[in-house]
């Protein structure tokens, strides 16, 4: 049996202490993340207003109406389809931009956490430091989802196994500026023989997130990222060929 390369207990203690000691940093970073996300989502929500208005104007909301299922479907089709034809291209474009921006922010959060781990200090501005890498980020996420989806189709377990093995690809893109394919290969390399410790880490993260409840944005997410940063650094240190 391969010896674990990190202690789950130490990872949890480190993450809890770091989040509590730097609560102001994480609080402000989370506010910046939420505010930026709101601005990104706003055009998408505004474009949905005509769809809501069309649904409200359906006859099913009129007093005394007794609409059958087929009639309801026909009315909804008549109200919604013209709007879809009109707005679908711009909705798709805004949705893709939204996904790219939110992924870039998530990678920026990883940069902040790595910097805090390595130097003991970090700034909210790091949240926006990875925007320039968004083509690489999108490419890596597409490959990740494709590989994991294929694995899930093979009776679920292979998909879960693969997702565990390549989960650190964002950290290599941020930390080593790796390409999309390189990051997946590097994650596969450092997680070799570490399935059960990684499973335990994810279980703890899930438990803490559940306990955090409504405070998950301010406590659960920073905790999860700091745990993963700790584990990533430990796994990387035990794989010297990837240190440079």
ZICOR-V301577 format. One record per residue. N is the residue number from 1. RES is the residue in one letter. D_CENTER is the distance of its C-alpha to the mean C-alpha in whole Angstrom. Layout:
n res d_center
N RES D_CENTER
N RES D_CENTER
//
This chain:
n res d_center
1 X 32
2 X 30
3 X 29
4 X 26
5 X 25
6 X 24
7 X 24
8 X 22
9 X 24
10 X 24
11 X 20
12 X 20
13 X 23
14 X 22
15 X 19
16 X 20
17 X 23
18 X 21
19 X 19
20 X 22
21 X 24
22 X 22
23 X 21
24 X 22
25 X 20
26 X 17
27 X 18
28 X 19
29 X 16
30 X 14
31 X 17
32 X 16
33 X 12
34 X 14
35 X 17
36 X 15
37 X 13
38 X 16
39 X 18
40 X 16
41 X 16
42 X 19
43 X 21
44 X 19
45 X 20
46 X 24
47 X 24
48 X 24
49 X 27
50 X 29
51 X 28
52 X 28
53 X 32
54 X 33
55 X 32
56 X 34
57 X 37
58 X 37
59 X 40
60 X 39
61 X 38
62 X 42
63 X 44
64 X 46
65 X 44
66 X 44
67 X 41
68 X 41
69 X 38
70 X 39
71 X 40
72 X 37
73 X 35
74 X 37
75 X 37
76 X 33
77 X 34
78 X 36
79 X 34
80 X 31
81 X 32
82 X 33
83 X 30
84 X 28
85 X 30
86 X 31
87 X 27
88 X 25
89 X 25
90 X 24
91 X 21
92 X 20
93 X 20
94 X 18
95 X 15
96 X 15
97 X 15
98 X 13
99 X 10
100 X 11
101 X 11
102 X 8
103 X 7
104 X 10
105 X 9
106 X 6
107 X 9
108 X 11
109 X 10
110 X 11
111 X 14
112 X 15
113 X 15
114 X 16
115 X 19
116 X 20
117 X 20
118 X 22
119 X 25
120 X 24
121 X 23
122 X 21
123 X 21
124 X 18
125 X 19
126 X 17
127 X 14
128 X 15
129 X 16
130 X 14
131 X 15
132 X 18
133 X 16
134 X 14
135 X 16
136 X 15
137 X 11
138 X 12
139 X 15
140 X 13
141 X 10
142 X 13
143 X 15
144 X 12
145 X 12
146 X 16
147 X 17
148 X 15
149 X 16
150 X 20
151 X 20
152 X 19
153 X 22
154 X 24
155 X 24
156 X 21
157 X 21
158 X 21
159 X 18
160 X 17
161 X 19
162 X 17
163 X 13
164 X 15
165 X 17
166 X 14
167 X 11
168 X 12
169 X 12
170 X 10
171 X 13
172 X 15
173 X 14
174 X 14
175 X 17
176 X 19
177 X 19
178 X 19
179 X 19
180 X 16
181 X 19
182 X 20
183 X 16
184 X 16
185 X 20
186 X 19
187 X 17
188 X 19
189 X 22
190 X 21
191 X 20
192 X 23
193 X 25
194 X 22
195 X 21
196 X 22
197 X 21
198 X 18
199 X 18
200 X 20
201 X 17
202 X 14
203 X 17
204 X 18
205 X 14
206 X 14
207 X 18
208 X 17
209 X 14
210 X 17
211 X 20
212 X 18
213 X 18
214 X 18
215 X 17
216 X 14
217 X 12
218 X 15
219 X 16
220 X 13
221 X 10
222 X 12
223 X 14
224 X 11
225 X 11
226 X 14
227 X 15
228 X 13
229 X 15
230 X 18
231 X 18
232 X 17
233 X 20
234 X 22
235 X 21
236 X 22
237 X 25
238 X 26
239 X 26
240 X 28
241 X 28
242 X 24
243 X 25
244 X 27
//
